[in-house]
Amino acid sequence: MDMRKPQLHLLLSTHASCVAIHAHVCACVCVCVCPQDYLETKRIAFPRFYFVAPADLLDILSKGSNPQLILRHLPKCFDNTHNLSFKKDERGEPTKIALGMYSGTHTSQAKHLIRRTHAACVSAVPPSHALS
């Protein structure tokens, strides 16, 4: 009986296993690197995202079409920003239009300033250019 054949079979199966493992490692590296590259493009576009952890940034980007869901991340992007108030639609549901920003401190002063600024902006816009 030739003892080389089992060794050759073992060598071939080991080689196939190494190739498969290498392919899986390459795929894992791609899975880890590609999201980092994606997040880097978003950070370049909006530098305040450099202050946000990768998991939080993914959460912001995945829920970006619904601003109410990303409010908890505001303080990570903007100093002393606590909350936003949104315009309500005819059913009373919040829209994507922010009407005011509330800081963590001096809230009554901030509310007053925002209301004055909003009123000045609204009065400065001609009725033909106003949002409906």
DSSP file (Angstrom, degrees, kcal/mol; ACC not computed):
  #  RESIDUE AA STRUCTURE BP1 BP2  ACC     N-H-->O    O-->H-N    N-H-->O    O-->H-N    TCO  KAPPA ALPHA  PHI   PSI    X-CA   Y-CA   Z-CA
    1    1 A M              0   0    0      0, 0.0     2,-0.6     0, 0.0     0, 0.0   0.000 360.0 360.0 360.0 136.7    0.0    0.0    0.0
    2    2 A D        -     0   0    0      1,-0.1     3,-0.5     2,-0.0     0, 0.0  -0.736 360.0-166.4 -87.2 118.7    1.3    3.4   -1.0
    3    3 A M  S  > S+     0   0    0     -2,-0.6     4,-0.9     1,-0.2    -1,-0.1   0.581  78.3  73.4 -81.1 -10.6    1.5    5.7    2.1
    4    4 A R  H  > S+     0   0    0      1,-0.2     4,-2.6     2,-0.2    -1,-0.2   0.820  84.0  66.2 -74.5 -29.5    1.9    8.9    0.0
    5    5 A K  H  > S+     0   0    0     -3,-0.5     4,-2.6     1,-0.2     5,-0.2   0.929 100.6  46.7 -62.0 -47.4   -1.7    9.0   -1.2
    6    6 A P  H  > S+     0   0    0      0, 0.0     4,-2.5     0, 0.0    -1,-0.2   0.897 113.7  50.0 -61.8 -36.2   -3.3    9.7    2.2
    7    7 A Q  H  X S+     0   0    0     -4,-0.9     4,-2.7     2,-0.2    -2,-0.2   0.901 110.3  49.7 -67.1 -39.3   -0.7   12.4    2.8
    8    8 A L  H  X S+     0   0    0     -4,-2.6     4,-2.6     2,-0.2    -1,-0.2   0.920 111.6  48.4 -63.9 -43.0   -1.3   14.0   -0.6
    9    9 A H  H  X S+     0   0    0     -4,-2.6     4,-2.5     2,-0.2    -2,-0.2   0.908 112.6  48.9 -61.3 -42.7   -5.1   13.9    0.1
   10   10 A L  H  X S+     0   0    0     -4,-2.5     4,-2.3    -5,-0.2    -2,-0.2   0.899 111.7  49.6 -63.9 -41.3   -4.4   15.5    3.6
   11   11 A L  H  X S+     0   0    0     -4,-2.7     4,-2.5     2,-0.2    -2,-0.2   0.912 111.9  47.8 -64.5 -43.1   -2.2   18.1    2.0
   12   12 A L  H  X S+     0   0    0     -4,-2.6     4,-2.5     2,-0.2    -2,-0.2   0.907 113.1  47.2 -65.8 -41.8   -4.8   19.0   -0.7
   13   13 A S  H  X S+     0   0    0     -4,-2.5     4,-2.1     2,-0.2    -1,-0.2   0.876 112.7  50.3 -68.5 -34.9   -7.6   19.2    1.9
   14   14 A T  H  X S+     0   0    0     -4,-2.3     4,-2.4    -5,-0.2    -2,-0.2   0.907 110.9  49.2 -66.3 -41.0   -5.4   21.4    4.1
   15   15 A H  H  X S+     0   0    0     -4,-2.5     4,-2.4     2,-0.2    -2,-0.2   0.918 110.9  49.5 -63.5 -43.6   -4.6   23.6    1.2
   16   16 A A  H  X S+     0   0    0     -4,-2.5     4,-2.4     1,-0.2    -1,-0.2   0.897 111.1  50.3 -62.3 -39.7   -8.3   23.9    0.3
   17   17 A S  H  X S+     0   0    0     -4,-2.1     4,-2.8     2,-0.2    -2,-0.2   0.908 109.8  50.3 -64.4 -41.8   -9.1   24.8    3.9
   18   18 A C  H  X S+     0   0    0     -4,-2.4     4,-2.7     2,-0.2    -2,-0.2   0.907 110.6  49.4 -63.4 -41.4   -6.3   27.5    3.9
   19   19 A V  H  X S+     0   0    0     -4,-2.4     4,-2.3     2,-0.2    -2,-0.2   0.919 112.8  47.3 -63.1 -43.4   -7.8   29.0    0.7
   20   20 A A  H  X S+     0   0    0     -4,-2.4     4,-2.1     2,-0.2    -2,-0.2   0.914 112.9  48.3 -64.9 -42.6  -11.3   29.0    2.2
   21   21 A I  H  X S+     0   0    0     -4,-2.8     4,-2.6     1,-0.2    -2,-0.2   0.916 110.9  51.4 -63.5 -42.7  -10.0   30.6    5.5
   22   22 A H  H  X S+     0   0    0     -4,-2.7     4,-2.5     1,-0.2    -1,-0.2   0.906 108.9  50.9 -60.5 -42.1   -8.1   33.2    3.5
   23   23 A A  H  X S+     0   0    0     -4,-2.3     4,-2.1     1,-0.2    -1,-0.2   0.905 111.3  48.1 -62.9 -41.1  -11.2   34.1    1.5
   24   24 A H  H  X S+     0   0    0     -4,-2.1     4,-2.4     2,-0.2    -2,-0.2   0.896 111.0  50.4 -66.9 -40.1  -13.2   34.5    4.8
   25   25 A V  H  X S+     0   0    0     -4,-2.6     4,-2.4     2,-0.2    -2,-0.2   0.923 110.6  49.7 -63.8 -43.4  -10.5   36.6    6.3
   26   26 A C  H  X S+     0   0    0     -4,-2.5     4,-2.2     1,-0.2    -1,-0.2   0.903 110.8  50.0 -61.6 -40.8  -10.4   38.8    3.2
   27   27 A A  H  X S+     0   0    0     -4,-2.1     4,-2.3     2,-0.2    -1,-0.2   0.901 110.4  49.9 -64.5 -40.5  -14.2   39.2    3.4
   28   28 A C  H  X S+     0   0    0     -4,-2.4     4,-2.0     2,-0.2    -2,-0.2   0.897 109.5  50.9 -65.5 -40.0  -14.1   40.1    7.1
   29   29 A V  H  X S+     0   0    0     -4,-2.4     4,-2.8     1,-0.2     5,-0.2   0.913 110.9  49.0 -62.8 -41.9  -11.4   42.7    6.4
   30   30 A C  H  X S+     0   0    0     -4,-2.2     4,-2.7     1,-0.2    -2,-0.2   0.906 109.5  51.9 -64.1 -41.4  -13.6   44.2    3.6
   31   31 A V  H  < S+     0   0    0     -4,-2.3    -1,-0.2     1,-0.2    -2,-0.2   0.865 115.7  41.8 -63.5 -35.9  -16.7   44.2    5.9
   32   32 A C  H  X S+     0   0    0     -4,-2.0     4,-0.9    -5,-0.1    -2,-0.2   0.871 119.3  42.6 -79.1 -37.5  -14.7   46.1    8.6
   33   33 A V  H  X S+     0   0    0     -4,-2.8     4,-2.4    -5,-0.2     5,-0.2   0.890 106.1  60.1 -79.0 -40.5  -12.9   48.5    6.2
   34   34 A C  H  X S+     0   0    0     -4,-2.7     4,-2.4    -5,-0.2     5,-0.2   0.913 105.7  46.5 -59.8 -46.7  -15.8   49.4    3.9
   35   35 A P  H  > S+     0   0    0      0, 0.0     4,-3.0     0, 0.0    -1,-0.2   0.898 111.5  53.2 -62.6 -36.5  -18.0   50.9    6.6
   36   36 A Q  H  X S+     0   0    0     -4,-0.9     4,-2.2     2,-0.2    -2,-0.2   0.908 109.8  47.8 -63.3 -40.3  -15.0   52.8    8.0
   37   37 A D  H  X S+     0   0    0     -4,-2.4     4,-1.8     2,-0.2    -1,-0.2   0.904 112.1  50.1 -64.5 -40.9  -14.4   54.3    4.5
   38   38 A Y  H  X S+     0   0    0     -4,-2.4     4,-1.6     1,-0.2    -2,-0.2   0.929 111.5  47.6 -62.4 -46.0  -18.1   55.1    4.2
   39   39 A L  H  X S+     0   0    0     -4,-3.0     4,-2.3     1,-0.2    -1,-0.2   0.870 108.1  56.4 -64.5 -35.6  -18.1   56.9    7.6
   40   40 A E  H  X S+     0   0    0     -4,-2.2     4,-2.3     1,-0.2    -1,-0.2   0.889 104.2  52.4 -63.8 -38.3  -15.0   58.8    6.7
   41   41 A T  H  X S+     0   0    0     -4,-1.8     4,-1.8     1,-0.2    -1,-0.2   0.888 111.0  47.8 -64.4 -36.9  -16.7   60.2    3.6
   42   42 A K  H  X S+     0   0    0     -4,-1.6     4,-2.0     2,-0.2    -2,-0.2   0.868 111.0  51.0 -70.0 -36.2  -19.6   61.4    5.8
   43   43 A R  H  < S+     0   0    0     -4,-2.3     7,-0.2     2,-0.2     6,-0.2   0.864 108.9  51.0 -69.6 -35.1  -17.1   62.9    8.3
   44   44 A I  H  < S+     0   0    0     -4,-2.3    -1,-0.2     1,-0.2    -2,-0.2   0.908 112.0  47.6 -65.6 -40.8  -15.3   64.8    5.5
   45   45 A A  H  < S+     0   0    0     -4,-1.8    -2,-0.2     1,-0.3    -1,-0.2   0.848 130.1  21.0 -68.9 -34.3  -18.7   66.1    4.3
   46   46 A F  S >< S-     0   0    0     -4,-2.0     3,-2.5    -5,-0.1    -1,-0.3  -0.787  72.1-165.3-137.3  90.7  -19.7   67.2    7.8
   47   47 A P  G >  S+     0   0    0      0, 0.0     3,-2.1     0, 0.0     4,-0.2   0.681  80.8  74.1 -57.0 -22.3  -16.7   67.6   10.1
   48   48 A R  G >  S+     0   0    0      1,-0.3     3,-1.6     2,-0.2     4,-0.1   0.746  81.7  73.3 -63.4 -19.4  -18.7   67.6   13.4
   49   49 A F  G X  S+     0   0    0     -3,-2.5     3,-1.4     1,-0.3    -1,-0.3   0.647  77.2  77.1 -67.8 -13.2  -19.2   63.9   12.8
   50   50 A Y  G <  S+     0   0    0     -3,-2.1    -1,-0.3     1,-0.3    -2,-0.2   0.734  90.5  55.8 -66.2 -20.1  -15.5   63.4   13.9
   51   51 A F  G <  S+     0   0    0     -3,-1.6     2,-0.4    -4,-0.2    -1,-0.3   0.418  94.9  85.8 -89.3   1.0  -16.8   63.9   17.5
   52   52 A V  S <  S-     0   0    0     -3,-1.4    21,-0.0    -4,-0.1    25,-0.0  -0.858  82.5-116.8-109.0 136.3  -19.3   61.1   17.2
   53   53 A A     >  -     0   0    0     -2,-0.4     4,-2.7     1,-0.1     5,-0.2  -0.307  30.8-111.2 -64.5 152.0  -18.5   57.4   17.8
   54   54 A P  H  > S+     0   0    0      0, 0.0     4,-2.4     0, 0.0     5,-0.2   0.876 117.7  50.8 -55.1 -40.9  -18.8   55.1   14.8
   55   55 A A  H  > S+     0   0    0      1,-0.2     4,-1.8     2,-0.2     5,-0.1   0.909 112.7  46.4 -64.9 -40.7  -21.9   53.3   16.2
   56   56 A D  H  > S+     0   0    0      2,-0.2     4,-2.5     1,-0.2    -1,-0.2   0.890 111.1  52.4 -67.6 -38.5  -23.6   56.6   16.9
   57   57 A L  H  X S+     0   0    0     -4,-2.7     4,-2.8     2,-0.2     5,-0.2   0.906 108.2  50.5 -65.4 -40.7  -22.8   57.9   13.5
   58   58 A L  H  X S+     0   0    0     -4,-2.4     4,-2.3    -5,-0.2    -1,-0.2   0.898 110.6  50.6 -61.6 -38.6  -24.3   54.7   11.9
   59   59 A D  H  X S+     0   0    0     -4,-1.8     4,-1.4     2,-0.2    -2,-0.2   0.918 111.4  47.8 -64.6 -43.2  -27.4   55.3   14.0
   60   60 A I  H  < S+     0   0    0     -4,-2.5     3,-0.3     1,-0.2     4,-0.2   0.939 114.5  45.6 -61.9 -47.5  -27.6   58.9   12.8
   61   61 A L  H >< S+     0   0    0     -4,-2.8     3,-0.7     1,-0.2    -1,-0.2   0.854 112.1  50.7 -67.8 -34.4  -27.1   58.0    9.2
   62   62 A S  H 3< S+     0   0    0     -4,-2.3    -1,-0.2     1,-0.2     3,-0.2   0.763 120.2  35.3 -75.6 -22.9  -29.6   55.2    9.3
   63   63 A K  T >< S+     0   0    0     -4,-1.4     3,-2.1    -3,-0.3     6,-0.3   0.166  81.6 117.3-112.8  16.8  -32.3   57.3   10.9
   64   64 A G  T <   +     0   0    0     -3,-0.7    -1,-0.1     1,-0.3    -2,-0.1   0.713  67.9  61.8 -61.6 -23.2  -31.5   60.6    9.1
   65   65 A S  T 3  S+     0   0    0      1,-0.2    -1,-0.3    -3,-0.2    -2,-0.1   0.583 103.4  53.7 -80.7  -7.5  -34.8   60.8    7.3
   66   66 A N    X   -     0   0    0     -3,-2.1     3,-1.8     1,-0.1     4,-0.5  -0.818  68.6-172.2-125.5  91.1  -36.6   61.0   10.7
   67   67 A P  G >  S+     0   0    0      0, 0.0     3,-1.2     0, 0.0     4,-0.3   0.778  80.0  65.4 -57.9 -30.0  -35.0   63.9   12.7
   68   68 A Q  G >  S+     0   0    0      1,-0.3     3,-0.7     2,-0.2     4,-0.2   0.808  97.4  57.0 -63.5 -27.2  -36.9   63.0   15.9
   69   69 A L  G <  S+     0   0    0     -3,-1.8    -1,-0.3    -6,-0.3     3,-0.2   0.646 106.3  48.1 -79.5 -14.2  -35.0   59.7   16.1
   70   70 A I  G X  S+     0   0    0     -3,-1.2     3,-1.7    -4,-0.5     4,-0.4   0.329  77.2 103.5-107.5   8.2  -31.6   61.3   16.1
   71   71 A L  G X  S+     0   0    0     -3,-0.7     3,-1.5    -4,-0.3    -1,-0.1   0.831  73.0  64.0 -58.4 -33.2  -32.3   64.0   18.8
   72   72 A R  G 3  S+     0   0    0      1,-0.3    -1,-0.3    -3,-0.2     4,-0.1   0.710 100.1  53.7 -67.1 -17.1  -30.4   62.0   21.4
   73   73 A H  G X> S+     0   0    0     -3,-1.7     3,-1.1     1,-0.2     4,-0.9   0.526  81.0  94.0 -92.7  -6.8  -27.2   62.5   19.3
   74   74 A L  H X> S+     0   0    0     -3,-1.5     4,-3.0    -4,-0.4     3,-1.3   0.901  80.5  54.2 -53.9 -47.7  -27.4   66.3   19.1
   75   75 A P  H 34 S+     0   0    0      0, 0.0    -1,-0.3     0, 0.0     5,-0.2   0.768 103.7  57.9 -62.2 -21.6  -25.2   67.0   22.1
   76   76 A K  H <4 S+     0   0    0     -3,-1.1    -2,-0.2    -4,-0.1     3,-0.1   0.763 117.3  32.1 -76.5 -24.2  -22.5   64.9   20.5
   77   77 A C  H << S+     0   0    0     -3,-1.3     2,-0.4    -4,-0.9    -3,-0.1   0.780 125.3  36.2 -99.5 -34.6  -22.4   67.1   17.4
   78   78 A F  S >< S-     0   0    0     -4,-3.0     3,-1.3    -5,-0.2    -1,-0.3  -0.981  83.4-117.7-129.9 127.3  -23.3   70.5   18.9
   79   79 A D  T 3  S-     0   0    0     -2,-0.4     3,-0.1     1,-0.2    -3,-0.1  -0.351  93.0  -0.6 -62.5 137.0  -22.2   71.9   22.2
   80   80 A N  T 3  S+     0   0    0      1,-0.2     2,-0.7    -5,-0.2    24,-0.6   0.718  89.1 139.5  58.3  26.5  -25.0   72.7   24.6
   81   81 A T  E <   +A  103   0A   0     -3,-1.3    22,-0.2    22,-0.2    -1,-0.2  -0.905  18.4 167.0-100.8 119.1  -27.8   71.7   22.3
   82   82 A H  E     -     0   0A   0     20,-3.0     2,-0.3    -2,-0.7    21,-0.2   0.845  55.7 -18.6-100.3 -42.2  -30.4   69.8   24.3
   83   83 A N  E     -A  102   0A   0     19,-2.0    19,-3.2    -9,-0.1     2,-0.3  -0.975  49.4-134.3-160.7 165.6  -33.5   69.5   22.0
   84   84 A L  E     -A  101   0A   0     -2,-0.3     2,-0.4    17,-0.2    17,-0.2  -0.954  14.8-140.8-125.8 148.7  -35.3   70.8   19.0
   85   85 A S  E     -A  100   0A   0     15,-2.7    14,-3.3    -2,-0.3    15,-1.5  -0.916  21.4-152.4-108.0 142.7  -38.9   71.7   18.5
   86   86 A F  E     -A   98   0A   0     -2,-0.4    12,-0.2    12,-0.3     2,-0.1  -0.842  20.4-104.8-117.2 148.6  -40.6   70.7   15.2
   87   87 A K  E     -     0   0A   0     10,-2.9     8,-3.3    -2,-0.3     2,-0.3  -0.428  39.3-131.3 -64.0 142.0  -43.5   72.2   13.3
   88   88 A K  E     -A   94   0A   0      6,-0.2    -1,-0.1    -2,-0.1     2,-0.1  -0.752  12.0-135.3 -98.8 145.8  -46.6   70.0   13.6
   89   89 A D    >   -     0   0    0      4,-2.8     3,-1.9    -2,-0.3    -1,-0.1  -0.206  43.8 -81.1 -84.9-174.7  -48.7   68.9   10.6
   90   90 A E  T 3  S+     0   0    0      1,-0.3    -1,-0.1     2,-0.1    -2,-0.0   0.718 132.0  52.2 -64.7 -20.6  -52.5   69.0   10.5
   91   91 A R  T 3  S-     0   0    0      2,-0.1    -1,-0.3     3,-0.0    -3,-0.0   0.455 120.3-107.6 -91.5  -1.6  -52.7   65.7   12.4
   92   92 A G  S <  S+     0   0    0     -3,-1.9    -2,-0.1     1,-0.3    -4,-0.0   0.544  75.3 137.1  87.9   6.8  -50.4   67.0   15.2
   93   93 A E        -     0   0    0      1,-0.1    -4,-2.8    -5,-0.0    -1,-0.3  -0.652  61.2-104.7 -86.6 143.1  -47.5   64.9   14.1
   94   94 A P  E     -A   88   0A   0      0, 0.0    -6,-0.2     0, 0.0     2,-0.1  -0.418  35.4-153.9 -68.0 140.9  -44.0   66.5   14.0
   95   95 A T  E     -     0   0A   0     -8,-3.3   -27,-0.1     2,-0.3    -7,-0.0  -0.253  33.1 -96.1 -97.1-169.7  -42.6   67.3   10.6
   96   96 A K  E    S+     0   0A   0     -2,-0.1     2,-0.7   -10,-0.1    -8,-0.1   0.355  93.5 102.7 -90.3   5.2  -39.0   67.6    9.5
   97   97 A I  E     -     0   0A   0    -10,-0.3   -10,-2.9     2,-0.0     2,-0.4  -0.810  64.3-147.7 -95.5 115.7  -39.1   71.4    9.9
   98   98 A A  E     +A   86   0A   0     -2,-0.7   -12,-0.3   -12,-0.2     3,-0.1  -0.662  17.9 179.5 -83.0 133.4  -37.3   72.6   13.1
   99   99 A L  E     +     0   0A   0    -14,-3.3     2,-0.3    -2,-0.4   -13,-0.2   0.687  63.1   7.6-102.9 -26.5  -38.7   75.7   14.7
  100  100 A G  E     -A   85   0A   0    -15,-1.5   -15,-2.7    18,-0.0     2,-0.4  -0.998  54.5-140.1-158.0 156.2  -36.5   76.0   17.7
  101  101 A M  E     -A   84   0A   0     -2,-0.3     2,-0.5   -17,-0.2   -17,-0.2  -0.957  16.6-156.3-119.2 137.6  -33.4   74.8   19.5
  102  102 A Y  E     -A   83   0A   0    -19,-3.2   -20,-3.0    -2,-0.4   -19,-2.0  -0.961   7.8-150.6-118.4 127.7  -33.2   74.4   23.2
  103  103 A S  E     -A   81   0A   0     -2,-0.5   -22,-0.2   -22,-0.2   -23,-0.1  -0.412  26.2-115.2 -88.4 169.1  -29.9   74.5   25.1
  104  104 A G  S    S+     0   0    0    -24,-0.6     2,-0.3    -2,-0.1     3,-0.2   0.728  99.8  39.6 -75.2 -21.9  -29.1   72.6   28.3
  105  105 A T  S    S+     0   0    0    -25,-0.3    -2,-0.2     1,-0.2     5,-0.1  -0.893 114.6  17.9-127.2 157.7  -28.7   76.0   30.2
  106  106 A H     >  +     0   0    0     -2,-0.3     4,-2.5     1,-0.1     5,-0.2   0.884  69.6 167.0  52.9  44.7  -30.5   79.3   30.1
  107  107 A T  H  >  +     0   0    0      1,-0.2     4,-2.8     2,-0.2     5,-0.2   0.881  69.4  51.5 -59.7 -42.1  -33.5   77.7   28.4
  108  108 A S  H  > S+     0   0    0      1,-0.2     4,-2.0     2,-0.2    -1,-0.2   0.900 112.0  47.0 -66.5 -38.0  -35.9   80.6   29.0
  109  109 A Q  H  > S+     0   0    0      2,-0.2     4,-2.4     1,-0.2    -1,-0.2   0.910 113.2  49.2 -66.3 -41.4  -33.4   83.0   27.5
  110  110 A A  H  X S+     0   0    0     -4,-2.5     4,-2.8     2,-0.2    -2,-0.2   0.912 110.2  50.7 -64.9 -42.2  -32.8   80.7   24.5
  111  111 A K  H  X S+     0   0    0     -4,-2.8     4,-2.6     1,-0.2    -1,-0.2   0.921 111.4  48.2 -60.5 -44.1  -36.5   80.3   23.9
  112  112 A H  H  X S+     0   0    0     -4,-2.0     4,-2.3    -5,-0.2    -2,-0.2   0.924 113.1  47.3 -63.5 -44.4  -37.0   84.0   23.9
  113  113 A L  H  X S+     0   0    0     -4,-2.4     4,-2.7     2,-0.2    -2,-0.2   0.906 112.5  49.6 -64.2 -42.0  -34.1   84.6   21.5
  114  114 A I  H  X S+     0   0    0     -4,-2.8     4,-3.1     2,-0.2     5,-0.2   0.921 111.0  49.2 -64.3 -43.6  -35.3   81.8   19.2
  115  115 A R  H  X S+     0   0    0     -4,-2.6     4,-2.6    -5,-0.2    -2,-0.2   0.918 113.2  46.9 -62.4 -42.8  -38.8   83.2   19.1
  116  116 A R  H  X S+     0   0    0     -4,-2.3     4,-2.2     2,-0.2    -2,-0.2   0.922 115.1  46.2 -64.5 -43.1  -37.5   86.7   18.4
  117  117 A T  H  X S+     0   0    0     -4,-2.7     4,-2.4     2,-0.2    -2,-0.2   0.913 113.5  48.9 -65.5 -42.7  -35.2   85.4   15.6
  118  118 A H  H  X S+     0   0    0     -4,-3.1     4,-2.7     1,-0.2     5,-0.2   0.918 111.6  49.1 -63.6 -43.7  -37.9   83.3   14.1
  119  119 A A  H  X S+     0   0    0     -4,-2.6     4,-2.3    -5,-0.2    -1,-0.2   0.902 111.7  49.4 -63.5 -40.4  -40.4   86.2   14.1
  120  120 A A  H  X S+     0   0    0     -4,-2.2     4,-1.3     2,-0.2    -1,-0.2   0.899 112.8  47.5 -65.2 -40.4  -37.8   88.4   12.5
  121  121 A C  H  X S+     0   0    0     -4,-2.4     4,-1.0     2,-0.2    -2,-0.2   0.919 112.4  48.6 -66.7 -43.6  -37.1   85.8    9.8
  122  122 A V  H >< S+     0   0    0     -4,-2.7     3,-0.5     1,-0.2    -2,-0.2   0.901 111.9  48.8 -64.7 -40.5  -40.7   85.2    9.1
  123  123 A S  H 3< S+     0   0    0     -4,-2.3    -1,-0.2     1,-0.2    -2,-0.2   0.771 108.0  55.9 -71.6 -23.2  -41.5   88.9    8.8
  124  124 A A  H 3< S+     0   0    0     -4,-1.3    -1,-0.2    -5,-0.2    -2,-0.2   0.695  90.5  85.4 -80.6 -18.9  -38.5   89.4    6.4
  125  125 A V  S << S-     0   0    0     -4,-1.0     5,-0.1    -3,-0.5    -4,-0.0  -0.717  84.6-122.9 -86.6 125.0  -39.7   86.7    4.0
  126  126 A P    >>  -     0   0    0      0, 0.0     3,-2.1     0, 0.0     4,-0.6  -0.356  23.4-115.5 -63.0 147.7  -42.2   88.1    1.4
  127  127 A P  G >4 S+     0   0    0      0, 0.0     3,-0.7     0, 0.0    -2,-0.0   0.799 114.8  61.4 -55.9 -29.9  -45.6   86.2    1.4
  128  128 A S  G 34 S+     0   0    0      1,-0.2    -3,-0.0     3,-0.0     0, 0.0   0.715 109.1  41.6 -71.2 -18.3  -44.9   84.9   -2.1
  129  129 A H  G <4 S+     0   0    0     -3,-2.1    -1,-0.2     2,-0.1     2,-0.0   0.396  88.2 119.0-106.6   0.6  -41.7   83.1   -0.9
  130  130 A A    <<  -     0   0    0     -3,-0.7     2,-0.2    -4,-0.6    -8,-0.0  -0.344  68.2-111.8 -70.5 147.0  -43.1   81.7    2.3
  131  131 A L              0   0    0      1,-0.1    -1,-0.1    -2,-0.0    -2,-0.1  -0.530 360.0 360.0 -73.6 142.8  -43.2   77.9    2.9
  132  132 A S              0   0    0     -2,-0.2    -1,-0.1     0, 0.0    -2,-0.0   0.452 360.0 360.0 -98.6 360.0  -46.7   76.5    3.0
